[in-house]
């Protein structure tokens, strides 16, 4: 019997990709106006390259950007970029339209709700608080706390232990096939893929391993299947 539902945060509970791109481009525009000698068309791919290299949770992307352009860090430009990025990000930060109604529905049915997220603990809590949904969750488990990232089964097992749930009584909801879905399945849990389209190799993997995975187009569909 299903007792616990765990969620990823980014692109599962809210639209990370769209707002992050807008916030980064706004930050670069301000930096360019203040003296960064690049066009937006040059600056954004360079910033994306740095983010891919360092990871999205790295806190000094703009430091690295100015160092690569000037050969040294430029504190004024960095500060302008950081402040603009956060101002725009927080102004745009909203849950998906169906997120809150779905969480209310699940709570009303008596499910324990949790979050399993790769990233810094304070940063993940900040997202949930700013989204206005932190109070729905019984536990928030992060890779920083556990010391391993999804899809490592250990982070899922720690989440299960914290809520006193068995794998067979729990389901993971996320948008990343490898990190969220395969990680949860390898920990003995059920899994639901949301806001994501399967690639051909992922479809082949599901058939080959005979995995029983639900696929939904938006989080609101959980109300019909849980």
Backbone as CSV, one residue per row, in Angstrom:
resi,resn,N_x,N_y,N_z,CA_x,CA_y,CA_z,C_x,C_y,C_z
1,UNK,0.847,-1.211,0.000,0.000,0.000,0.000,0.872,1.249,0.000
2,UNK,0.609,2.153,-0.922,1.421,3.360,-1.040,1.218,4.283,0.158
3,UNK,2.337,4.680,0.785,2.265,5.546,1.949,3.023,6.864,1.776
4,UNK,4.070,6.855,0.946,4.928,8.044,0.836,5.177,8.421,-0.616
5,UNK,5.169,9.722,-0.881,5.459,10.250,-2.213,6.620,11.230,-2.075
6,UNK,7.691,10.961,-2.814,8.865,11.824,-2.798,8.958,12.594,-4.116
7,UNK,9.439,13.820,-4.038,9.529,14.672,-5.212,10.947,15.200,-5.413
8,UNK,11.322,15.331,-6.666,12.444,16.181,-7.049,11.915,17.614,-6.997
9,UNK,12.798,18.620,-7.057,12.336,20.015,-7.016,12.359,20.654,-8.410
10,UNK,13.550,20.804,-8.959,13.720,21.548,-10.210,13.031,20.861,-11.382
11,UNK,12.213,21.627,-12.098,11.465,21.161,-13.270,10.484,20.038,-12.942
12,UNK,10.239,19.828,-11.663,9.211,18.894,-11.211,8.116,19.658,-10.474
13,UNK,8.513,20.480,-9.508,7.568,21.299,-8.755,7.443,22.707,-9.336
14,UNK,8.460,23.148,-10.060,8.406,24.466,-10.705,9.294,24.467,-11.934
15,UNK,9.119,25.456,-12.792,9.804,25.530,-14.080,11.173,26.179,-13.908
16,UNK,12.152,25.367,-13.574,13.503,25.865,-13.355,14.139,26.406,-14.627
17,UNK,14.057,25.626,-15.689,14.808,25.925,-16.906,14.470,27.285,-17.496
18,UNK,13.189,27.606,-17.592,12.775,28.861,-18.219,13.212,30.078,-17.418
19,UNK,12.960,30.053,-16.092,13.276,31.232,-15.296,14.778,31.406,-15.163
20,UNK,15.534,30.310,-15.075,16.983,30.404,-14.914,17.618,31.046,-16.152
21,UNK,17.141,30.683,-17.318,17.680,31.254,-18.556,17.400,32.753,-18.617
22,UNK,16.191,33.149,-18.282,15.841,34.572,-18.290,16.674,35.347,-17.278
23,UNK,16.848,34.784,-16.084,17.611,35.460,-15.034,19.080,35.607,-15.429
24,UNK,19.647,34.581,-16.033,21.051,34.643,-16.451,21.251,35.663,-17.563
25,UNK,20.328,35.702,-18.506,20.455,36.675,-19.597,20.296,38.100,-19.083
26,UNK,19.409,38.298,-18.109,19.251,39.625,-17.509,20.527,40.040,-16.796
27,UNK,21.142,39.108,-16.081,22.387,39.398,-15.376,23.493,39.766,-16.350
28,UNK,23.588,39.031,-17.448,24.618,39.319,-18.448,24.397,40.675,-19.101
29,UNK,23.154,41.048,-19.336,22.858,42.358,-19.935,23.373,43.483,-19.053
30,UNK,23.146,43.359,-17.742,23.622,44.380,-16.807,25.146,44.411,-16.779
31,UNK,25.780,43.255,-16.806,27.241,43.186,-16.796,27.829,43.783,-18.071
32,UNK,27.175,43.528,-19.200,27.635,44.077,-20.478,27.527,45.600,-20.475
33,UNK,26.427,46.118,-19.939,26.252,47.568,-19.838,27.318,48.209,-18.960
34,UNK,27.811,47.439,-17.984,28.804,47.957,-17.037,30.242,47.711,-17.492
35,UNK,30.428,47.098,-18.671,31.782,46.974,-19.169,32.272,45.603,-19.573
36,UNK,31.419,44.585,-19.463,31.830,43.267,-19.935,31.911,43.315,-21.464
37,UNK,33.101,43.108,-22.049,33.298,43.326,-23.488,32.839,42.163,-24.368
38,UNK,31.588,41.769,-24.188,31.003,40.698,-24.985,29.591,41.089,-25.392
39,UNK,29.119,40.485,-26.454,27.706,40.626,-26.787,26.923,39.559,-26.017
40,UNK,25.602,39.697,-25.954,24.773,38.688,-25.294,24.958,37.330,-25.975
41,UNK,25.112,37.347,-27.315,25.278,36.117,-28.084,26.601,35.430,-27.767
42,UNK,27.589,36.198,-27.339,28.880,35.622,-26.947,28.898,35.227,-25.473
43,UNK,28.278,36.046,-24.652,28.354,35.857,-23.202,27.546,34.660,-22.716
44,UNK,26.332,34.478,-23.251,25.475,33.415,-22.727,26.054,32.019,-22.972
45,UNK,26.544,31.706,-24.187,27.152,30.375,-24.374,28.360,30.152,-23.464
46,UNK,29.139,31.215,-23.228,30.292,31.089,-22.333,29.835,30.795,-20.908
47,UNK,28.797,31.489,-20.457,28.273,31.239,-19.114,27.705,29.828,-19.011
48,UNK,26.999,29.386,-20.032,26.457,28.023,-20.036,27.590,26.994,-19.970
49,UNK,28.664,27.262,-20.668,29.825,26.369,-20.646,30.392,26.259,-19.229
50,UNK,30.467,27.392,-18.539,30.980,27.419,-17.169,30.044,26.667,-16.234
51,UNK,28.736,26.855,-16.410,27.747,26.160,-15.574,27.840,24.655,-15.781
52,UNK,28.014,24.230,-17.037,28.139,22.801,-17.330,29.408,22.225,-16.712
53,UNK,30.469,23.007,-16.709,31.743,22.559,-16.143,31.687,22.475,-14.619
54,UNK,31.160,23.511,-13.995,31.202,23.631,-12.541,29.989,23.023,-11.844
55,UNK,28.886,22.874,-12.570,27.653,22.386,-11.965,26.762,23.544,-11.553
56,UNK,25.454,23.319,-11.574,24.496,24.395,-11.300,24.536,24.875,-9.853
57,UNK,25.040,24.052,-8.933,25.089,24.448,-7.531,26.360,25.196,-7.147
58,UNK,27.274,25.348,-8.085,28.495,26.124,-7.840,28.108,27.594,-7.668
59,UNK,28.694,28.263,-6.698,28.246,29.616,-6.362,29.005,30.760,-6.996
60,UNK,29.956,30.471,-7.898,30.800,31.553,-8.419,30.927,31.521,-9.943
61,UNK,29.803,31.283,-10.619,29.833,31.250,-12.084,30.284,32.582,-12.675
62,UNK,29.787,33.683,-12.106,30.135,34.999,-12.649,31.590,35.359,-12.334
63,UNK,32.129,34.850,-11.253,33.551,35.039,-10.950,34.404,34.414,-12.047
64,UNK,34.051,33.180,-12.401,34.805,32.462,-13.426,34.660,33.161,-14.779
65,UNK,33.461,33.645,-15.053,33.216,34.345,-16.315,34.133,35.547,-16.474
66,UNK,34.196,36.403,-15.459,35.055,37.596,-15.575,36.533,37.216,-15.626
67,UNK,36.895,36.161,-14.923,38.294,35.730,-14.941,38.703,35.258,-16.324
68,UNK,37.790,34.570,-17.011,38.107,34.078,-18.348,38.151,35.201,-19.379
69,UNK,37.325,36.216,-19.166,37.276,37.326,-20.118,38.428,38.306,-19.886
70,UNK,38.680,38.645,-18.606,39.676,39.672,-18.274,41.013,39.115,-17.786
71,UNK,41.043,37.837,-17.443,42.251,37.273,-16.862,42.314,37.453,-15.359
72,UNK,41.264,38.072,-14.797,41.159,38.279,-13.357,39.692,38.537,-13.007
73,UNK,39.354,38.342,-11.734,37.985,38.605,-11.304,37.715,40.105,-11.257
74,UNK,36.491,40.495,-11.624,36.066,41.886,-11.583,34.905,42.004,-10.585
75,UNK,35.199,42.400,-9.349,34.181,42.403,-8.287,32.903,43.175,-8.615
76,UNK,33.033,44.347,-9.233,31.846,45.134,-9.559,30.931,44.375,-10.511
77,UNK,31.497,43.831,-11.586,30.700,43.098,-12.561,30.086,41.840,-11.940
78,UNK,30.879,41.172,-11.112,30.373,39.964,-10.439,29.170,40.303,-9.557
79,UNK,29.307,41.362,-8.757,28.221,41.760,-7.852,26.970,42.149,-8.633
80,UNK,27.150,42.883,-9.730,26.010,43.265,-10.561,25.310,42.028,-11.132
81,UNK,26.108,41.073,-11.589,25.538,39.857,-12.149,24.786,39.039,-11.112
82,UNK,25.392,38.866,-9.944,24.775,38.057,-8.880,23.469,38.689,-8.407
83,UNK,23.485,39.982,-8.143,22.297,40.667,-7.629,21.167,40.644,-8.658
84,UNK,21.491,40.909,-9.916,20.465,40.901,-10.962,19.890,39.509,-11.143
85,UNK,20.770,38.519,-11.154,20.305,37.132,-11.308,19.316,36.769,-10.211
86,UNK,19.657,37.046,-8.966,18.790,36.672,-7.853,17.500,37.495,-7.835
87,UNK,17.585,38.773,-8.175,16.372,39.604,-8.200,15.377,39.098,-9.237
88,UNK,15.876,38.788,-10.424,14.996,38.293,-11.489,14.488,36.902,-11.151
89,UNK,15.381,36.055,-10.642,14.990,34.688,-10.299,13.858,34.675,-9.273
90,UNK,14.006,35.451,-8.219,12.998,35.446,-7.168,11.698,36.096,-7.622
91,UNK,11.795,37.044,-8.555,10.582,37.678,-9.080,9.780,36.693,-9.932
92,UNK,10.472,35.752,-10.572,9.817,34.808,-11.481,9.493,33.470,-10.841
93,UNK,10.020,33.241,-9.636,9.890,31.933,-8.993,8.437,31.629,-8.636
94,UNK,7.851,30.676,-9.337,6.473,30.268,-9.105,6.357,28.756,-9.293
95,UNK,5.542,28.086,-8.494,5.317,26.657,-8.743,4.496,26.479,-10.007
96,UNK,4.550,25.287,-10.593,3.658,24.978,-11.702,2.214,25.162,-11.221
97,UNK,1.294,25.553,-12.095,-0.089,25.810,-11.682,-0.728,24.665,-10.908
98,UNK,-0.379,23.418,-11.228,-1.002,22.265,-10.586,-0.249,21.773,-9.352
99,UNK,0.902,22.388,-9.044,1.721,21.878,-7.943,0.999,21.945,-6.599
100,UNK,0.533,23.125,-6.203,-0.095,23.280,-4.889,-1.397,22.484,-4.775
101,UNK,-2.305,22.546,-5.765,-3.512,21.704,-5.674,-3.185,20.220,-5.538
102,UNK,-2.127,19.771,-6.208,-1.752,18.362,-6.134,-1.208,18.004,-4.757
103,UNK,-0.374,18.870,-4.198,0.168,18.619,-2.864,-0.946,18.613,-1.817
104,UNK,-1.901,19.519,-1.965,-3.056,19.551,-1.054,-3.845,18.244,-1.165
105,UNK,-4.058,17.796,-2.391,-4.797,16.547,-2.638,-4.094,15.359,-1.977
106,UNK,-2.780,15.265,-2.163,-2.025,14.141,-1.616,-2.003,14.163,-0.094
107,UNK,-1.843,15.356,0.477,-1.884,15.488,1.936,-3.252,15.084,2.474
108,UNK,-4.282,15.485,1.746,-5.639,15.164,2.159,-5.925,13.671,2.160
109,UNK,-5.192,12.933,1.307,-5.371,11.483,1.259,-4.483,10.761,2.259
110,UNK,-3.713,11.524,3.024,-2.913,10.940,4.091,-1.518,10.494,3.715
111,UNK,-1.041,10.848,2.526,0.312,10.460,2.136,1.358,11.283,2.892
112,UNK,2.474,10.643,3.212,3.647,11.360,3.701,4.363,11.909,2.468
113,UNK,4.768,13.169,2.512,5.430,13.796,1.366,6.859,14.165,1.716
114,UNK,7.765,13.899,0.774,9.161,14.231,0.982,9.807,14.766,-0.278
115,UNK,10.993,15.310,-0.119,11.794,15.809,-1.236,13.136,15.092,-1.221
116,UNK,13.591,14.661,-2.381,14.933,14.109,-2.535,15.608,14.919,-3.640
117,UNK,16.641,15.682,-3.276,17.201,16.640,-4.224,18.727,16.645,-4.195
118,UNK,19.331,16.689,-5.384,20.762,16.925,-5.467,21.019,18.417,-5.274
119,UNK,21.912,18.760,-4.367,22.210,20.175,-4.174,22.492,20.522,-2.734
120,UNK,22.677,21.806,-2.504,22.981,22.323,-1.176,21.700,22.424,-0.361
121,UNK,21.770,22.030,0.890,20.578,21.951,1.737,19.874,23.301,1.882
122,UNK,20.618,24.331,2.239,20.015,25.655,2.425,19.388,26.143,1.128
123,UNK,20.063,25.901,0.016,19.567,26.352,-1.284,18.248,25.660,-1.641
124,UNK,18.139,24.371,-1.340,16.908,23.647,-1.657,15.758,24.100,-0.763
125,UNK,16.051,24.309,0.530,15.019,24.837,1.430,14.576,26.231,0.991
126,UNK,15.523,27.044,0.545,15.187,28.396,0.094,14.206,28.343,-1.071
127,UNK,14.434,27.424,-2.015,13.523,27.281,-3.147,12.115,26.939,-2.660
128,UNK,12.028,25.950,-1.778,10.719,25.504,-1.295,9.991,26.604,-0.537
129,UNK,10.745,27.366,0.266,10.139,28.465,1.024,9.642,29.558,0.089
130,UNK,10.464,29.941,-0.876,10.072,30.999,-1.809,8.917,30.559,-2.706
131,UNK,8.823,29.265,-2.949,7.691,28.741,-3.722,6.421,28.664,-2.871
132,UNK,6.587,28.779,-1.563,5.439,28.725,-0.658,4.908,27.322,-0.423
133,UNK,5.782,26.313,-0.544,5.303,24.933,-0.429,6.093,24.124,0.602
134,UNK,6.996,24.746,1.338,7.855,23.988,2.257,7.063,23.244,3.329
135,UNK,5.938,23.799,3.730,5.153,23.214,4.820,4.457,21.908,4.429
136,UNK,4.438,21.582,3.148,3.800,20.338,2.717,4.675,19.113,3.008
137,UNK,5.975,19.324,3.174,6.897,18.189,3.194,7.336,17.795,4.597
138,UNK,7.270,16.482,4.839,7.672,15.932,6.130,9.196,15.868,6.247
139,UNK,9.868,15.609,5.148,11.328,15.531,5.139,11.868,16.089,3.827
140,UNK,13.009,16.757,3.908,13.730,17.222,2.720,15.143,16.650,2.812
141,UNK,15.475,15.764,1.890,16.765,15.076,1.907,17.598,15.584,0.745
142,UNK,18.820,16.034,1.033,19.683,16.571,-0.013,20.979,15.769,-0.122
143,UNK,21.601,15.867,-1.289,22.863,15.168,-1.513,23.955,15.722,-0.607
144,UNK,23.878,17.007,-0.274,24.881,17.586,0.625,24.844,16.898,1.981
145,UNK,23.648,16.638,2.480,23.498,15.993,3.787,23.951,14.533,3.763
146,UNK,23.548,13.820,2.719,23.783,12.380,2.662,25.202,12.048,2.197
147,UNK,25.764,12.927,1.359,27.114,12.691,0.863,27.178,11.959,-0.462
148,UNK,26.026,11.657,-1.045,25.952,11.050,-2.380,24.797,11.688,-3.135
149,UNK,24.870,11.672,-4.459,23.836,12.273,-5.291,22.980,11.211,-5.953
150,UNK,21.733,11.587,-6.271,20.922,10.733,-7.144,21.710,10.521,-8.433
151,UNK,21.764,9.335,-9.003,20.896,8.172,-8.771,21.425,7.153,-7.753
152,UNK,22.415,7.496,-6.967,22.935,6.559,-5.971,21.794,6.101,-5.054
153,UNK,21.550,4.798,-4.952,20.434,4.286,-4.138,20.508,4.713,-2.671
154,UNK,21.699,5.060,-2.192,21.847,5.403,-0.774,21.064,6.647,-0.383
155,UNK,20.924,7.595,-1.287,20.169,8.802,-0.928,18.673,8.488,-0.827
156,UNK,18.212,7.555,-1.656,16.809,7.135,-1.593,16.550,6.323,-0.329
157,UNK,17.500,5.469,0.022,17.354,4.650,1.230,17.361,5.521,2.485
158,UNK,18.180,6.578,2.469,18.181,7.508,3.597,16.832,8.210,3.705
159,UNK,16.259,8.579,2.568,14.942,9.229,2.563,13.876,8.289,3.120
160,UNK,13.953,7.027,2.761,13.006,6.045,3.264,13.157,5.866,4.776
161,UNK,14.393,5.802,5.232,14.648,5.635,6.666,14.099,6.808,7.474
162,UNK,14.276,8.000,6.952,13.842,9.185,7.693,12.331,9.248,7.861
163,UNK,11.608,8.713,6.903,10.147,8.745,7.007,9.575,7.406,7.438
164,UNK,10.471,6.459,7.753,10.018,5.167,8.250,9.175,4.404,7.259
165,UNK,9.537,4.489,5.982,8.748,3.838,4.929,9.544,2.736,4.240
166,UNK,8.833,1.742,3.747,9.447,0.676,2.974,9.483,1.088,1.494
167,UNK,10.475,0.596,0.741,10.560,0.934,-0.686,9.288,0.613,-1.460
168,UNK,8.691,-0.538,-1.160,7.497,-0.960,-1.895,6.264,-0.118,-1.575
169,UNK,6.354,0.690,-0.533,5.243,1.571,-0.158,5.487,3.021,-0.576
170,UNK,6.514,3.242,-1.416,6.932,4.606,-1.739,7.111,4.805,-3.239
171,UNK,6.916,6.042,-3.680,7.086,6.374,-5.087,7.869,7.677,-5.207
172,UNK,8.715,7.734,-6.225,9.497,8.933,-6.517,8.939,9.601,-7.754
173,UNK,8.741,10.928,-7.684,8.238,11.711,-8.814,9.329,12.692,-9.236
174,UNK,9.768,12.610,-10.485,10.823,13.507,-10.949,10.866,13.601,-12.452
175,UNK,11.664,14.536,-12.941,11.726,14.779,-14.392,12.972,14.188,-15.048
176,UNK,13.916,13.675,-14.255,15.164,13.159,-14.825,15.152,11.633,-14.791
177,UNK,15.274,11.043,-15.956,15.152,9.593,-16.079,16.216,8.856,-15.272
178,UNK,17.465,9.246,-15.429,18.546,8.534,-14.736,18.536,8.830,-13.246
179,UNK,18.581,10.116,-12.902,18.718,10.503,-11.496,17.495,10.120,-10.656
180,UNK,16.315,10.480,-11.140,15.096,10.279,-10.346,14.485,8.895,-10.521
181,UNK,14.318,8.483,-11.767,13.562,7.262,-12.045,14.403,6.006,-11.809
182,UNK,15.540,5.910,-12.483,16.388,4.729,-12.319,16.938,4.650,-10.904
183,UNK,17.292,5.803,-10.331,17.779,5.808,-8.959,16.761,5.240,-7.993
184,UNK,15.507,5.667,-8.140,14.440,5.181,-7.257,14.172,3.693,-7.471
185,UNK,14.107,3.269,-8.730,13.842,1.859,-9.048,14.944,0.968,-8.471
186,UNK,16.187,1.408,-8.567,17.305,0.626,-8.031,17.274,0.549,-6.507
187,UNK,16.536,1.472,-5.890,16.376,1.446,-4.434,15.123,0.660,-4.033
188,UNK,14.416,0.089,-5.021,13.242,-0.729,-4.749,11.933,0.025,-4.730
189,UNK,11.952,1.296,-5.141,10.758,2.132,-5.123,10.055,2.120,-6.485
190,UNK,8.828,2.588,-6.498,8.139,2.873,-7.749,8.584,4.258,-8.219
191,UNK,8.288,4.587,-9.481,8.727,5.873,-9.994,7.752,6.417,-11.031
192,UNK,7.621,7.742,-11.044,6.752,8.425,-11.999,7.553,9.542,-12.664
193,UNK,7.674,9.476,-13.972,8.392,10.493,-14.738,7.425,11.594,-15.147
194,UNK,7.780,12.853,-14.874,6.906,13.977,-15.178,7.683,15.057,-15.925
195,UNK,6.995,15.771,-16.812,7.585,16.901,-17.539,8.825,16.527,-18.337
196,UNK,8.856,15.334,-18.868,10.040,14.897,-19.600,9.655,13.861,-20.649
197,UNK,10.319,13.913,-21.787,10.084,12.932,-22.843,11.238,11.941,-22.858
198,UNK,10.898,10.677,-22.980,11.913,9.633,-22.997,12.693,9.636,-24.301
199,UNK,13.991,9.423,-24.198,14.831,9.250,-25.377,14.733,7.792,-25.815
200,UNK,15.178,7.524,-27.028,15.064,6.166,-27.561,15.823,5.159,-26.712
201,UNK,17.030,5.524,-26.258,17.807,4.592,-25.454,17.151,4.352,-24.090
202,UNK,16.441,5.352,-23.587,15.724,5.191,-22.327,14.526,4.264,-22.499
203,UNK,13.834,4.403,-23.626,12.713,3.496,-23.921,13.201,2.060,-24.040
204,UNK,14.360,1.897,-24.709,14.940,0.561,-24.853,15.315,-0.016,-23.496
205,UNK,15.830,0.823,-22.613,16.226,0.379,-21.275,15.009,-0.115,-20.486
206,UNK,13.915,0.623,-20.593,12.682,0.245,-19.888,12.179,-1.109,-20.383
207,UNK,12.188,-1.306,-21.699,11.733,-2.573,-22.262,12.660,-3.717,-21.867
208,UNK,13.975,-3.442,-21.955,14.960,-4.479,-21.659,14.885,-4.930,-20.203
209,UNK,14.732,-3.963,-19.309,14.701,-4.266,-17.877,13.286,-4.551,-17.365
210,UNK,12.294,-4.397,-18.261,10.888,-4.639,-17.921,10.451,-3.817,-16.700
211,UNK,10.747,-2.535,-16.784,10.430,-1.638,-15.681,8.985,-1.154,-15.775
212,UNK,8.331,-1.092,-14.665,6.953,-0.593,-14.606,6.998,0.859,-14.132
213,UNK,7.011,1.782,-15.093,7.155,3.201,-14.782,5.979,3.982,-15.341
214,UNK,5.411,4.830,-14.517,4.339,5.725,-14.979,4.979,6.959,-15.623
215,UNK,4.352,7.438,-16.700,4.830,8.661,-17.361,3.649,9.616,-17.480
216,UNK,3.813,10.830,-16.922,2.745,11.829,-16.955,3.277,13.142,-17.515
217,UNK,2.391,13.933,-18.081,2.814,15.170,-18.735,2.870,16.362,-17.792
218,UNK,2.127,16.312,-16.676,2.214,17.389,-15.691,1.849,16.840,-14.316
219,UNK,2.277,17.541,-13.292,2.157,17.054,-11.928,0.692,16.877,-11.496
220,UNK,-0.203,17.603,-12.122,-1.620,17.503,-11.763,-2.205,16.125,-12.007
221,UNK,-1.606,15.345,-12.915,-2.104,14.008,-13.220,-1.926,13.045,-12.053
222,UNK,-1.100,13.425,-11.085,-0.919,12.570,-9.911,-2.236,12.375,-9.170
223,UNK,-3.092,13.381,-9.241,-4.376,13.304,-8.533,-5.253,12.173,-9.076
224,UNK,-4.999,11.766,-10.314,-5.808,10.714,-10.923,-5.224,9.320,-10.746
225,UNK,-3.929,9.265,-10.391,-3.294,7.927,-10.326,-2.843,7.569,-8.917
226,UNK,-2.857,8.529,-7.974,-2.468,8.207,-6.600,-3.669,8.377,-5.658
